[in-house]
């Protein structure tokens, strides 16, 4: 039941790290990765919101905030 949630968490974390790295380097690809990162964060937040666990609620909130920040960087 939690497999899709965990998979999205891991993908989101990897994309967030990649976006941060590319932004810190001033990469021309940073905007593209930020867009993908925001989409992944939205998907992660949607999935985590389905669960009642406190850590899932916290994850959903963090993912929504991250998606917002990624969009502001584009």
N, C-alpha and C positions, 0 to 999 in steps of 0.2 A: 504494500500500500504506500510506503514512503519512498520507494525506489525512484519514481519520477521526480519527487521533490528533491531528493539528495542529488540526483543527476543534474537538475537545473541549478542547484546551489553550487555544485562544482564547476559547471560551465560558466556561470555568472562570475564566480571568483576569478577564474582564469581570464575572462574577458575584461574584468575590472583591472586586473593587474596589467594586462597588455595595453589597455587604454591609458593607464597612468604612466607606464613606461614610454609609450609613444608621445604622449603630451610633454613629458619631461625632456624628450629629445627634440621637440619641435618638429616632429614628423609631419609630412604632407598627408599621411594616411591616418592621422589621429582622428579627424572628423568622421571618417568612415567607420573606424573601430568604435568610436563613441556612440554612433548611431546603432550599431549592432549590439553594443554593451547595453544601451538603454532598452532595446527590445528584449534582450535576455533578462534584464532586471525586471521588466514588466511581467514577463512570463513566470519568472521565479516568484514574484510577489503574488501573482494570481494563484499559483500552485500552493504556496505556503499559507495563503489565506483560507484554504480549504480545511486546514487542520486546526485543532483546538489547543495544541501544545503551546506553552508560553514561548518557547524558543522559536516556533514557527511564526507566531505573531510578531516577534521582534525581528525576525528575518524579513518578513513581508514589509514591515515598516522601513527597514534599512534598504531593501531593494527599491522601494518606491522613491526614497530620498536619492539613492544613487542614480536611478533613471532620470530624475529631475536634474541632477547635477550634470550628468552626461549630456543631456539636451542643451543645457546652458553653455556647455563648452563648445558646441558645434557652431 
